[in-house]
Amino acid sequence: MKLYDVIPAERPVTPLLDSLDTPAALRAMTQAQLLQVADELRAYLLYSVGRSGGHFGAGLGVVELTVALHQALETPHDRLVWDVGHQAYPHKILTGRREAMPSIRQYAGLAAFPRRAESSYDTFGVGHSSTSISAALGMALASATSGEKRRVCAVIGDGALTAGMAFEALAHAGHVDANMLVVLNDNEMSISENVGGIASYLAGILSSKPYLAFREEGKRVLSHLPGALELARRTEEHMKGMVSPATLFEEMGFNYIGPLDGHDLPNLIQTLRNIRDLDGPQFLHVKTCKGRGFLPAEADPIGYHAITKLEKNGEVSSSKPVAPVKKKPKYCNVFGEWLCDMAAVDQRLIGITPAMREGSDLIRFSKEYPDRYYDVAIAEQHAVTLAAGMACEAMKPVVAIYSTFLQRGYDQLIHDVAVQELDVTFAIDRAGLVGEDGPTHHGSMDLSYLRCVPGMVILAPADEAECRAMLSAAYHYPGPAAVRYPRGSGPGVTIPAHLEPMAIGKAELRRESGAEPGKRVALLAFGSLNGPAVEVADSLDATHLNMRSVKPLDRDAILAAAADHDLLVTLEENVVAGGAGSGVNELLAAEGVQVATLNLGLPDAFVEHGKPGELLAECGLDATGIEASIHARLA
């Protein structure tokens, strides 16, 4: 295998890879050809992601595994389900999308994750983690019910295996004795030590046909002797448990095999062939190296989880934080600084995140306050209820979570936090259109699903200074409160050093209309859409209200605007259905006030991937689109 220390600037020569229109051709290749395909696949992956940017390290780590799975399985008839999708780039390259890879994550290009509408080889659409085993189990049971002869395989990472949903699916699969294979892609040493010669040899033995035949025959013979079968089972489990984590998965009903070197392609293929037609649930544990083949990524797998486009000098920028440069802070940086500052003055503060330390910028907090920092791994439901338990004991938990990830803990937010009126602060990052990761990651619904929760406070900042003040306000509110802010940077206003809270439920009048009666328009802008509202208000000579608080709304400001204007226009980067604009409508109806209203927000559809500016324009939420909608309504 060739090792790289820079991204190839020119498209590599990949004759065997170029000859593959579908994975079926892999099944006729020799071992030497398959090894060459793996090398060419890794080289092309480096090149293509260098052109487009995107998820990087995970894909490099599963090159051999991807080749082996498509060689051993009859895809797409056999179902191959990838978890999350960060590691699915090699899969996309092998399944007819090679030349389109430079368009991945770009507007109108390939999706960042597997997507059923994109290819018949993408058997299940993903974005959030830990769904693969449940989905694969559903496919396996459906095939059994219909009498369809089909193999089903789920590939899940050790990080995704931390989620409760994955273990719920494992328990169910063992209970129903489903014919399916679960492949654990273990690249962080979270379950066992590094693969060695003994472990690889054991994996080969445990998956070999003679061993499996002997195992089943032994069961048959011993079944006639009282207590012998149970004794043999326990003896086998203890022997396997000394060198592998077999016992856990065997107890759940799986036949465990591994750990196996995930970069040993011939051994992978042989093992998959050995176990692919076995009855019952099978569990194959493979050890891989994230970033395999690209030396900087092997040395720093976290920093090279994703990269930006190739720079002119042939180097790449990883997602790892770099030396400070004088530039506008991102909203997550505002949160990270606030969290440390508030922790310094209040020892009750606890920081919680579901595996998003870097993304939510809890890096400094985790180092300065390690005893008050909890990363619960990919377990959003647990994160919320953990916070609830802490709040019961007079702590002040702050849950840092992405908008779409909070959806997974919604029942816990209602049942465990809101019903009990517990003091939990939610710092909701990635609200609105996040860009290239697409519909599974857009934070387009949080205002709607939070606004209906009794007792919930929801704040949306227009800039960085408001974000800091709102975090303090939410923190001091004696109940559940959320501050939702967008991905990336804001307008770049000066951020105060103090921790003074902002008044909850009070809007800010930023501009007053001078238009004549009959043409007076008031823009009621929430959060990020205060940016284009400035331009639109100037163009139309309209009133501009920065609403700040989604719940509670500023009743007096809304009624005053309704009395003095002919059209109220609500602006929000959230779906219109049930959002902030709906709240304004409800308030006006409850007060018996009749005034023309126009609710502008995200459409009743899943918005595709692309740069946020492109998507906002597509949704009519840039200044041009907003103004056009208002002119159309006035006409």
Backbone torsions as a table, in degrees:
resi	resn	phi	psi	omega
1	MET	NA	130.7	179.4
2	LYS	-78.2	138.6	176.9
3	LEU	-102.6	142.4	-178.0
4	TYR	-120.8	144.5	171.9
5	ASP	-116.7	-8.8	171.9
6	VAL	-137.5	158.3	177.4
7	ILE	-73.0	133.8	176.6
8	PRO	-58.2	127.6	-179.3
9	ALA	-78.7	-26.8	179.3
10	GLU	-112.2	153.8	179.2
11	ARG	-61.5	125.5	-178.4
12	PRO	-69.4	157.9	176.1
13	VAL	-79.9	117.5	-175.1
14	THR	-134.8	68.8	-174.0
15	PRO	-62.3	-42.7	-179.3
16	LEU	-69.8	-43.4	179.1
17	LEU	-60.8	-40.2	-178.9
18	ASP	-65.9	-22.0	-179.3
19	SER	-83.2	-6.5	-177.0
20	LEU	-93.6	104.4	173.4
21	ASP	-86.2	-30.9	176.8
22	THR	-140.1	161.7	179.5
23	PRO	-65.9	-14.2	-178.1
24	ALA	-56.8	-32.7	-178.9
25	ALA	-64.9	-24.7	178.9
26	LEU	-61.6	-31.2	-173.3
27	ARG	-74.1	-10.5	177.6
28	ALA	-105.7	3.1	-175.0
29	MET	-88.6	154.4	174.7
30	THR	-78.6	169.6	178.9
31	GLN	-61.4	-41.4	179.6
32	ALA	-62.9	-39.0	178.7
33	GLN	-67.5	-38.9	179.5
34	LEU	-64.8	-38.8	176.5
35	LEU	-63.9	-37.5	177.6
36	GLN	-67.9	-39.4	177.5
37	VAL	-59.9	-42.5	179.7
38	ALA	-61.8	-42.6	178.3
39	ASP	-63.8	-43.5	-179.8
40	GLU	-67.9	-36.3	178.9
41	LEU	-64.0	-42.6	179.0
42	ARG	-64.8	-41.9	179.8
43	ALA	-63.7	-42.8	-179.2
44	TYR	-70.1	-34.8	177.4
45	LEU	-62.5	-44.3	177.1
46	LEU	-58.1	-46.0	-178.0
47	TYR	-64.9	-49.1	-172.9
48	SER	-68.2	-40.6	178.9
49	VAL	-70.5	-28.9	173.5
50	GLY	-63.6	-30.2	177.8
51	ARG	-78.6	-36.4	-171.5
52	SER	-104.4	-25.0	-167.3
53	GLY	75.7	166.3	176.6
54	GLY	133.0	-166.7	-178.1
55	HIS	-66.0	138.7	-162.7
56	PHE	-132.8	-65.4	-171.3
57	GLY	-61.3	-41.8	-176.5
58	ALA	-64.0	-39.6	179.0
59	GLY	-64.6	-41.8	177.7
60	LEU	-60.5	-32.5	-177.1
61	GLY	-75.7	-16.4	-176.4
62	VAL	-116.9	21.3	179.8
63	VAL	-58.6	-53.2	-178.5
64	GLU	-65.1	-40.2	179.4
65	LEU	-62.2	-40.7	179.9
66	THR	-64.2	-44.9	177.9
67	VAL	-61.3	-44.6	-178.1
68	ALA	-63.5	-42.2	-178.6
69	LEU	-64.8	-45.6	179.9
70	HIS	-71.0	-24.8	176.9
71	GLN	-76.3	-38.5	-175.5
72	ALA	-84.7	-28.5	-178.6
73	LEU	-101.8	153.1	178.4
74	GLU	-92.9	65.2	178.7
75	THR	-72.7	146.1	5.9
76	PRO	-89.9	-0.4	178.1
77	HIS	-60.4	-47.8	170.7
78	ASP	-74.2	141.1	-173.6
79	ARG	-93.7	122.0	176.9
80	LEU	-113.6	115.0	-175.0
81	VAL	-111.8	117.7	178.1
82	TRP	-93.8	138.3	176.6
83	ASP	-87.6	142.9	179.9
84	VAL	63.0	-62.3	179.7
85	GLY	111.6	-7.3	177.2
86	HIS	-58.6	-32.4	-175.8
87	GLN	-96.4	11.4	-173.0
88	ALA	-94.5	3.5	179.0
89	TYR	-60.7	-46.1	176.2
90	PRO	-59.0	-37.3	176.3
91	HIS	-59.7	-43.0	178.9
92	LYS	-64.5	-40.1	-179.2
93	ILE	-63.6	-39.2	-177.5
94	LEU	-78.6	-12.5	-173.3
95	THR	-113.9	43.7	170.3
96	GLY	86.5	9.7	-176.9
97	ARG	-119.3	20.7	-174.7
98	ARG	-57.1	-52.2	-174.0
99	GLU	-73.7	-17.1	179.2
100	ALA	-90.2	-3.8	-175.5
101	MET	-58.1	-36.5	178.1
102	PRO	-60.8	-14.3	179.6
103	SER	-92.8	1.8	-173.8
104	ILE	-62.4	137.2	178.7
105	ARG	70.9	5.8	178.4
106	GLN	-101.0	157.7	-177.9
107	TYR	-54.1	124.8	-179.6
108	ALA	69.1	10.0	177.9
109	GLY	-99.3	-166.1	179.2
110	LEU	-63.7	147.8	177.3
111	ALA	-73.2	154.4	-179.1
112	ALA	-69.7	-23.7	-174.6
113	PHE	-127.1	166.3	174.4
114	PRO	-55.5	141.4	-176.1
115	ARG	-147.7	125.3	-172.7
116	ARG	-59.9	-36.6	-178.4
117	ALA	-71.4	-15.3	-175.8
118	GLU	-87.6	-32.5	-176.8
119	SER	-160.9	146.5	176.4
120	SER	-69.3	-17.2	177.2
121	TYR	-79.3	-17.7	175.5
122	ASP	-88.0	90.9	-171.2
123	THR	-76.9	-19.2	-179.3
124	PHE	-149.5	128.5	178.8
125	GLY	-75.3	135.8	-176.7
126	VAL	-136.3	170.5	178.6
127	GLY	-172.8	-52.6	172.5
128	HIS	-85.5	153.5	-172.6
129	SER	-83.7	169.4	165.2
130	SER	74.1	19.5	179.7
131	THR	-98.7	-13.1	-167.3
132	SER	-63.6	-41.7	-175.4
133	ILE	-68.9	-41.2	176.9
134	SER	-60.9	-46.6	-178.4
135	ALA	-64.7	-44.3	-179.8
136	ALA	-64.4	-39.2	177.6
137	LEU	-62.2	-42.2	176.7
138	GLY	-59.5	-41.2	178.6
139	MET	-66.0	-41.4	-179.9
140	ALA	-64.2	-43.5	179.5
141	LEU	-67.9	-36.6	177.5
142	ALA	-64.8	-41.0	178.6
143	SER	-64.6	-40.2	178.3
144	ALA	-65.0	-38.9	-180.0
145	THR	-66.6	-39.9	-178.2
146	SER	-84.5	-8.3	-178.6
147	GLY	79.5	13.9	-179.4
148	GLU	-80.1	128.3	178.4
149	LYS	-83.4	106.7	-174.4
150	ARG	-152.4	134.2	173.5
151	ARG	-85.0	148.0	178.9
152	VAL	-132.9	131.8	-178.0
153	CYS	-135.0	132.4	173.9
154	ALA	-111.4	135.7	176.6
155	VAL	-113.3	119.7	-176.3
156	ILE	-132.2	141.9	179.4
157	GLY	-85.3	160.5	-179.8
158	ASP	-64.8	-29.3	176.0
159	GLY	-67.1	-43.8	179.9
160	ALA	-68.5	-23.8	-179.5
161	LEU	-72.0	-6.3	177.4
162	THR	-77.3	-13.3	-176.8
163	ALA	-80.7	143.4	-179.2
164	GLY	-60.9	-33.8	-178.4
165	MET	-59.6	-37.7	179.8
166	ALA	-62.8	-41.3	-179.3
167	PHE	-74.4	-30.1	173.6
168	GLU	-61.3	-42.7	179.9
169	ALA	-68.7	-40.1	178.0
170	LEU	-60.7	-44.5	-179.5
171	ALA	-62.7	-40.6	-179.1
172	HIS	-69.3	-40.9	-179.3
173	ALA	-61.0	-41.5	177.7
174	GLY	-67.8	-34.3	-179.4
175	HIS	-67.3	-40.2	-177.1
176	VAL	-93.2	0.1	177.3
177	ASP	55.0	47.9	-175.3
178	ALA	-73.0	146.6	175.0
179	ASN	-83.3	95.3	-179.4
180	MET	-157.9	160.9	178.8
181	LEU	-119.9	131.2	172.3
182	VAL	-110.8	123.3	176.3
183	VAL	-105.2	119.6	176.7
184	LEU	-92.2	113.0	175.6
185	ASN	-89.3	96.5	-173.1
186	ASP	-100.0	105.4	-178.0
187	ASN	-117.7	9.9	-177.1
188	GLU	-127.7	13.5	179.6
189	MET	56.5	35.6	-175.6
190	SER	-84.7	-13.6	-177.3
191	ILE	-116.7	-39.6	-177.1
192	SER	-145.6	174.0	178.1
193	GLU	-72.7	172.4	178.8
194	ASN	-56.4	148.8	179.0
195	VAL	-68.1	132.7	175.3
196	GLY	-124.6	-176.9	-177.2
197	GLY	-61.2	-41.2	-178.2
198	ILE	-65.1	-43.5	-178.4
199	ALA	-65.2	-40.7	178.6
200	SER	-64.6	-41.0	179.3
201	TYR	-63.9	-42.5	178.6
202	LEU	-60.7	-42.9	179.9
203	ALA	-60.2	-41.3	178.8
204	GLY	-63.9	-41.3	179.1
205	ILE	-64.9	-47.1	-176.1
206	LEU	-64.3	-24.6	-178.6
207	SER	-99.8	-3.7	-175.5
208	SER	-73.4	151.5	-178.9
209	LYS	-65.8	-40.4	177.6
210	PRO	-60.0	-42.4	179.6
211	TYR	-63.5	-45.5	-177.1
212	LEU	-66.0	-37.6	178.0
213	ALA	-66.2	-42.8	177.7
214	PHE	-62.2	-39.8	-179.1
215	ARG	-61.9	-46.2	-177.9
216	GLU	-70.7	-38.1	178.8
217	GLU	-66.5	-38.4	177.2
218	GLY	-60.9	-40.2	177.4
219	LYS	-60.3	-43.3	-176.7
220	ARG	-63.6	-45.1	-178.0
221	VAL	-67.0	-47.1	-175.5
222	LEU	-70.6	-19.2	-178.2
223	SER	-63.6	-19.2	-179.4
224	HIS	-88.8	-6.4	-179.1
225	LEU	-106.0	125.1	-177.7
226	PRO	-57.3	123.5	175.7
227	GLY	78.6	-12.5	-175.2
228	ALA	-70.2	-38.7	-177.3
229	LEU	-64.7	-42.3	179.7
230	GLU	-66.6	-38.8	178.0
231	LEU	-63.3	-42.7	179.6
232	ALA	-65.2	-39.9	180.0
233	ARG	-63.0	-45.7	-178.7
234	ARG	-67.4	-36.9	178.1
235	THR	-63.3	-44.0	179.4
236	GLU	-63.5	-42.8	-179.4
237	GLU	-61.9	-43.3	-178.2
238	HIS	-68.4	-37.5	178.4
239	MET	-65.6	-43.3	179.4
240	LYS	-70.3	-35.6	-178.0
241	GLY	-66.9	-20.5	179.1
242	MET	-69.4	-26.8	-176.3
243	VAL	-121.2	-2.3	-178.8
244	SER	-154.9	163.1	178.3
245	PRO	-84.4	38.9	-173.9
246	ALA	-65.3	-35.7	-170.2
247	THR	-57.4	-43.7	-178.8
248	LEU	-56.7	-50.7	-175.3
249	PHE	-76.3	-31.3	175.2
250	GLU	-64.3	-38.3	178.9
251	GLU	-65.3	-26.1	178.4
252	MET	-85.5	0.1	175.3
253	GLY	103.6	5.5	-178.1
254	PHE	-97.8	150.3	168.2
255	ASN	-89.1	108.6	-174.5
256	TYR	-87.0	135.5	176.8
257	ILE	-133.8	128.8	178.3
258	GLY	135.3	-171.9	-1.0
259	PRO	-75.5	147.9	-176.1
260	LEU	-119.0	146.4	176.6
261	ASP	-68.4	112.2	-176.8
262	GLY	-72.5	-2.0	177.5
263	HIS	-111.8	3.0	175.6
264	ASP	-91.1	87.6	-171.2
265	LEU	-59.9	-48.3	-179.9
266	PRO	-58.7	-42.0	-179.9
267	ASN	-68.6	-37.0	176.4
268	LEU	-59.8	-48.7	-177.9
269	ILE	-61.5	-45.7	-178.5
270	GLN	-63.1	-42.2	179.7
271	THR	-64.2	-43.6	179.2
272	LEU	-63.3	-37.9	177.3
273	ARG	-65.5	-36.3	-179.3
274	ASN	-65.7	-36.3	-170.4
275	ILE	-106.2	-8.6	-170.6
276	ARG	-64.4	-28.2	-176.6
277	ASP	-106.9	10.7	178.0
278	LEU	-72.2	145.3	176.8
279	ASP	-79.0	151.0	177.4
280	GLY	86.4	172.2	-177.7
281	PRO	-74.2	129.1	179.4
282	GLN	-114.9	145.3	-178.8
283	PHE	-130.5	113.8	179.6
284	LEU	-108.1	119.7	-177.6
285	HIS	-101.9	114.6	179.1
286	VAL	-117.4	140.5	177.8
287	LYS	-100.8	125.1	179.6
288	THR	-128.0	166.8	177.7
289	CYS	-112.5	115.4	178.4
290	LYS	-63.5	130.0	-178.3
291	GLY	84.4	14.0	-174.4
292	ARG	-50.6	126.2	175.5
293	GLY	98.1	-19.5	177.3
294	PHE	-112.1	106.9	-168.3
295	LEU	-56.6	-43.7	178.0
296	PRO	-60.7	-35.3	-179.7
297	ALA	-73.8	-34.9	176.2
298	GLU	-64.3	-37.3	-179.6
299	ALA	-74.9	-27.2	-176.6
300	ASP	-138.8	71.8	-175.9
301	PRO	-63.8	-29.5	178.9
302	ILE	-71.7	-47.9	-178.5
303	GLY	-63.7	-30.7	-178.2
304	TYR	-103.0	25.3	172.5
305	HIS	-57.3	-40.4	176.2
306	ALA	-142.0	156.2	179.6
307	ILE	-132.9	163.2	172.2
308	THR	-88.1	-177.1	179.3
309	LYS	-65.0	159.3	178.8
310	LEU	-60.8	131.4	176.7
311	GLU	-80.4	166.0	-176.4
312	LYS	-61.4	-29.4	-178.4
313	ASN	-85.3	7.0	178.5
314	GLY	86.2	-0.9	178.0
315	GLU	-96.3	164.3	-179.5
316	VAL	-119.6	159.3	173.0
317	SER	-104.0	122.4	178.9
318	SER	-85.1	179.2	176.1
319	SER	-83.3	1.1	179.6
320	LYS	-70.6	137.4	177.1
321	PRO	-58.1	138.0	-179.3
322	VAL	-109.3	178.0	-179.7
323	ALA	-58.1	142.7	-175.6
324	PRO	-56.6	134.9	175.8
325	VAL	-125.7	142.5	-177.8
326	LYS	-69.5	101.1	178.5
327	LYS	-154.6	170.9	-178.3
328	LYS	-64.9	134.4	176.0
329	PRO	-71.2	150.2	173.7
330	LYS	-80.2	161.8	178.6
331	TYR	-59.4	-36.3	179.0
332	CYS	-65.5	-31.8	175.8
333	ASN	-67.7	-38.1	176.2
334	VAL	-59.4	-44.3	178.3
335	PHE	-63.2	-45.9	-178.4
336	GLY	-59.3	-41.6	178.1
337	GLU	-68.0	-43.3	179.2
338	TRP	-60.6	-42.2	-177.1
339	LEU	-60.5	-44.6	178.7
340	CYS	-66.2	-41.2	-179.2
341	ASP	-65.5	-41.9	179.8
342	MET	-70.3	-36.0	178.5
343	ALA	-63.5	-30.7	-179.5
344	ALA	-67.9	-26.3	-177.3
345	VAL	-106.7	-8.7	-179.4
346	ASP	-139.2	107.0	-177.1
347	GLN	-72.3	-7.5	178.7
348	ARG	-81.4	-14.0	-175.6
349	LEU	-67.9	132.2	176.3
350	ILE	-125.7	132.4	177.6
351	GLY	-101.7	130.3	-177.8
352	ILE	-129.5	136.6	175.1
353	THR	-145.4	142.7	174.8
354	PRO	-91.4	77.7	174.2
355	ALA	68.4	25.4	-179.8
356	MET	-122.1	44.8	-178.9
357	ARG	-60.3	-48.6	-178.7
358	GLU	-72.5	-48.1	-176.3
359	GLY	-61.8	-38.0	180.0
360	SER	-91.6	-0.1	177.7
361	ASP	60.7	57.0	171.4
362	LEU	-103.8	18.1	-176.0
363	ILE	-61.0	-53.9	-179.2
364	ARG	-62.6	-43.5	-179.6
365	PHE	-60.2	-42.4	-178.0
366	SER	-64.0	-28.2	179.6
367	LYS	-85.2	-39.3	-177.5
368	GLU	-81.4	-28.3	-178.1
369	TYR	-131.4	59.1	-176.0
370	PRO	-61.0	-29.3	-179.4
371	ASP	-78.9	-7.8	179.9
372	ARG	-120.4	18.4	-178.7
373	TYR	-119.1	129.7	-179.5
374	TYR	-132.1	113.5	169.9
375	ASP	-99.5	112.1	-173.5
376	VAL	-92.2	10.8	-175.8
377	ALA	67.4	-165.2	-173.7
378	ILE	-78.8	76.8	-176.1
379	ALA	-148.0	71.1	-174.9
380	GLU	-62.6	-38.5	178.9
381	GLN	-61.1	-46.1	179.3
382	HIS	-63.8	-38.0	-179.6
383	ALA	-57.7	-42.6	-177.0
384	VAL	-70.6	-45.8	-178.6
385	THR	-72.2	-31.2	172.4
386	LEU	-58.4	-44.4	177.5
387	ALA	-62.2	-39.4	179.1
388	ALA	-61.3	-43.9	179.0
389	GLY	-62.8	-40.1	177.8
390	MET	-64.8	-40.2	179.2
391	ALA	-63.6	-30.3	177.0
392	CYS	-63.9	-24.9	-178.3
393	GLU	-105.0	29.2	172.7
394	ALA	69.5	16.8	171.4
395	MET	-84.0	169.6	-179.7
396	LYS	-121.7	78.4	-176.5
397	PRO	-74.1	140.8	174.2
398	VAL	-120.3	118.0	-178.9
399	VAL	-98.2	113.8	177.3
400	ALA	-94.3	116.2	-170.1
401	ILE	-152.3	146.7	176.5
402	TYR	-74.3	152.7	-178.3
403	SER	-55.7	-49.2	-177.2
404	THR	-72.3	-24.8	178.3
405	PHE	-75.7	-28.4	177.4
406	LEU	-65.5	-26.0	176.3
407	GLN	-54.7	-33.9	-176.8
408	ARG	-73.2	-18.7	178.4
409	GLY	-109.8	25.0	-173.6
410	TYR	-65.6	-43.2	179.5
411	ASP	-61.2	-40.1	179.9
412	GLN	-67.2	-37.0	177.7
413	LEU	-60.9	-42.9	-179.7
414	ILE	-73.8	-57.4	-169.1
415	HIS	-74.4	-41.3	-172.5
416	ASP	-94.4	-25.1	-178.5
417	VAL	-106.5	-59.7	-171.1
418	ALA	-69.0	-44.7	-178.9
419	VAL	-58.2	-34.4	-178.2
420	GLN	-94.1	4.0	177.8
421	GLU	52.9	45.1	-175.8
422	LEU	-85.2	150.4	-175.0
423	ASP	-85.5	85.2	179.1
424	VAL	-125.4	130.8	178.1
425	THR	-102.2	131.7	178.6
426	PHE	-110.4	118.1	173.9
427	ALA	-97.5	102.0	-170.5
428	ILE	-98.1	105.0	-179.2
429	ASP	-89.6	165.2	176.6
430	ARG	59.3	38.5	175.7
431	ALA	-79.9	141.9	-178.4
432	GLY	88.0	-158.7	-177.1
433	LEU	-81.6	116.6	-174.7
434	VAL	-90.5	-16.5	175.9
435	GLY	112.6	-125.5	-163.5
436	GLU	-69.7	-17.9	179.9
437	ASP	-78.2	-14.1	169.0
438	GLY	83.3	-163.0	-168.7
439	PRO	-61.8	-26.1	179.4
440	THR	-73.8	-14.9	-176.5
441	HIS	-117.9	-8.7	176.5
442	HIS	-64.0	132.4	176.7
443	GLY	-89.5	68.3	-169.2
444	SER	-100.2	-1.9	-172.4
445	MET	-126.8	-0.8	-170.3
446	ASP	-65.8	-36.0	178.3
447	LEU	-62.3	-38.2	-178.9
448	SER	-68.7	-46.0	-175.4
449	TYR	-81.1	-16.3	175.6
450	LEU	-90.3	-33.0	-173.2
451	ARG	-63.5	-27.6	-177.3
452	CYS	-85.4	-3.0	-178.6
453	VAL	-84.1	119.5	-179.5
454	PRO	-58.4	138.1	176.3
455	GLY	81.0	-1.0	-176.3
456	MET	-82.7	134.9	172.3
457	VAL	-103.7	134.3	-178.3
458	ILE	-131.2	122.4	-178.5
459	LEU	-121.8	145.3	-177.9
460	ALA	-136.4	110.0	-175.7
461	PRO	-78.5	148.1	174.8
462	ALA	-90.5	-18.1	-179.4
463	ASP	-155.5	-179.4	-175.0
464	GLU	-66.6	-39.9	180.0
465	ALA	-63.5	-42.3	177.1
466	GLU	-64.5	-35.8	179.7
467	CYS	-59.6	-46.4	179.8
468	ARG	-63.3	-44.6	-179.7
469	ALA	-67.0	-35.1	179.0
470	MET	-71.1	-36.6	176.3
471	LEU	-60.9	-40.5	176.4
472	SER	-65.0	-40.2	179.7
473	ALA	-64.1	-44.6	179.5
474	ALA	-64.7	-39.1	-179.0
475	TYR	-63.8	-38.5	-177.6
476	HIS	-84.8	-12.8	177.4
477	TYR	-68.9	129.8	-173.7
478	PRO	-82.9	52.2	-178.9
479	GLY	-176.3	-171.9	-179.8
480	PRO	-69.6	128.7	-178.9
481	ALA	-144.3	144.0	-177.3
482	ALA	-129.7	140.2	170.0
483	VAL	-116.6	118.5	-178.5
484	ARG	-109.9	128.2	-176.7
485	TYR	-136.8	156.8	-173.4
486	PRO	-81.6	170.3	172.9
487	ARG	-74.5	149.3	175.1
488	GLY	86.2	-161.7	-175.3
489	SER	-96.2	164.6	178.6
490	GLY	-102.9	-157.0	-177.0
491	PRO	-71.6	-13.2	176.1
492	GLY	92.6	30.5	179.5
493	VAL	-75.4	162.3	178.0
494	THR	-68.9	132.3	-177.9
495	ILE	-99.9	122.0	-179.0
496	PRO	-68.7	155.1	179.1
497	ALA	-85.6	-19.5	-176.4
498	HIS	-75.8	170.9	-178.4
499	LEU	-115.2	26.6	179.9
500	GLU	-65.0	131.1	-179.7
501	PRO	-78.3	154.3	174.5
502	MET	-87.4	147.2	177.6
503	ALA	-65.0	131.6	179.9
504	ILE	-83.3	134.8	176.0
505	GLY	83.2	19.6	179.6
506	LYS	-122.0	119.6	179.4
507	ALA	-82.4	165.8	179.2
508	GLU	-118.7	124.0	175.8
509	LEU	-81.8	112.6	-177.5
510	ARG	-98.5	-24.8	179.4
511	ARG	-157.9	141.8	179.4
512	GLU	-115.0	135.5	-177.1
513	SER	-70.5	142.4	173.4
514	GLY	-110.9	11.3	-177.2
515	ALA	-71.3	158.6	180.0
516	GLU	-74.9	154.8	178.1
517	PRO	-54.4	142.9	-177.0
518	GLY	98.4	-17.5	-179.6
519	LYS	-130.6	16.1	-175.8
520	ARG	-85.2	122.7	-178.0
521	VAL	-117.2	137.2	175.6
522	ALA	-118.0	127.2	176.9
523	LEU	-96.9	118.4	176.9
524	LEU	-103.4	95.4	-171.4
525	ALA	-101.2	136.6	179.9
526	PHE	-113.9	125.5	172.9
527	GLY	62.5	-129.4	-171.3
528	SER	-61.5	-25.8	-176.7
529	LEU	-79.7	5.0	169.2
530	ASN	-67.0	-24.8	178.1
531	GLY	-60.2	-62.9	176.9
532	PRO	-65.6	-23.1	179.6
533	ALA	-62.5	-32.6	178.6
534	VAL	-61.1	-47.7	-178.7
535	GLU	-66.2	-42.7	-178.8
536	VAL	-66.5	-41.7	-179.7
537	ALA	-61.6	-41.4	178.3
538	ASP	-65.7	-41.2	-177.7
539	SER	-67.3	-38.0	-175.7
540	LEU	-99.3	1.0	-173.4
541	ASP	53.5	51.2	-175.6
542	ALA	-105.7	160.7	172.0
543	THR	-77.1	141.9	179.7
544	HIS	-125.4	116.4	176.3
545	LEU	-110.7	121.9	170.5
546	ASN	-85.4	106.0	-169.0
547	MET	-72.7	-30.5	176.3
548	ARG	64.7	-54.5	-174.6
549	SER	-108.1	122.0	177.5
550	VAL	-84.3	-35.0	175.7
551	LYS	-151.4	116.4	2.6
552	PRO	-78.4	150.5	174.8
553	LEU	-77.7	157.1	175.3
554	ASP	-82.2	93.5	-175.7
555	ARG	-58.7	-46.5	-175.9
556	ASP	-63.7	-41.9	-179.1
557	ALA	-65.0	-39.6	-178.9
558	ILE	-68.6	-44.0	-179.9
559	LEU	-66.2	-35.7	177.6
560	ALA	-66.5	-41.4	178.5
561	ALA	-65.1	-39.3	179.6
562	ALA	-65.3	-34.5	-178.6
563	ALA	-73.5	-29.4	-172.4
564	ASP	-105.1	-3.0	-174.9
565	HIS	-130.3	158.4	-178.1
566	ASP	-94.0	-20.1	179.8
567	LEU	-146.2	126.8	173.2
568	LEU	-102.4	127.3	-180.0
569	VAL	-116.7	116.5	177.1
570	THR	-94.3	139.5	-177.4
571	LEU	-126.9	126.3	-180.0
572	GLU	-153.4	146.5	175.4
573	GLU	-96.1	66.0	-177.2
574	ASN	-156.8	158.0	177.2
575	VAL	-58.9	144.8	-179.5
576	VAL	-64.2	-39.4	-176.4
577	ALA	-62.3	112.9	176.6
578	GLY	75.7	8.9	-176.2
579	GLY	-85.7	-158.3	-177.4
580	ALA	-63.4	-39.5	177.9
581	GLY	-61.4	-37.6	176.2
582	SER	-62.6	-36.9	177.6
583	GLY	-63.2	-39.6	176.8
584	VAL	-63.4	-44.4	178.9
585	ASN	-59.3	-43.3	-179.0
586	GLU	-63.7	-41.1	179.3
587	LEU	-63.2	-44.7	179.8
588	LEU	-63.5	-41.1	179.6
589	ALA	-65.1	-41.1	-179.5
590	ALA	-65.4	-31.1	179.7
591	GLU	-87.6	-3.3	-179.9
592	GLY	71.7	25.2	-178.5
593	VAL	-96.1	128.7	178.1
594	GLN	-109.0	117.4	177.5
595	VAL	-152.4	147.0	179.5
596	ALA	-65.5	134.6	178.8
597	THR	-130.0	150.4	176.0
598	LEU	-135.3	114.8	-179.3
599	ASN	-98.3	114.3	178.9
600	LEU	-111.3	129.8	180.0
601	GLY	-168.3	-160.7	179.9
602	LEU	-73.5	148.4	-175.1
603	PRO	-72.8	169.4	177.2
604	ASP	-82.4	61.6	-177.7
605	ALA	-161.5	160.5	176.5
606	PHE	-84.7	118.6	-177.2
607	VAL	-77.5	134.9	-176.7
608	GLU	-75.2	-173.4	-177.5
609	HIS	-91.4	156.5	-178.7
610	GLY	158.4	176.8	177.1
611	LYS	-66.3	144.3	-177.2
612	PRO	-53.4	-39.7	179.3
613	GLY	-62.4	-40.5	178.1
614	GLU	-63.6	-41.9	-176.8
615	LEU	-71.4	-39.3	177.5
616	LEU	-62.6	-40.2	177.6
617	ALA	-64.5	-41.5	179.1
618	GLU	-61.6	-36.4	-179.1
619	CYS	-85.8	1.7	-179.9
620	GLY	72.0	27.3	-176.9
621	LEU	-112.4	12.3	166.4
622	ASP	-86.7	174.2	-176.1
623	ALA	-58.0	-41.2	-179.2
624	THR	-63.2	-44.9	-178.4
625	GLY	-68.1	-40.2	178.8
626	ILE	-62.7	-46.4	-179.2
627	GLU	-63.8	-39.4	179.1
628	ALA	-63.1	-40.8	179.8
629	SER	-65.1	-38.7	179.5
630	ILE	-67.8	-43.5	177.4
631	HIS	-60.0	-41.1	-179.8
632	ALA	-64.6	-38.9	179.8
633	ARG	-69.7	-41.8	179.3
634	LEU	-65.3	-32.8	-179.7
635	ALA	-70.6	NA	NA
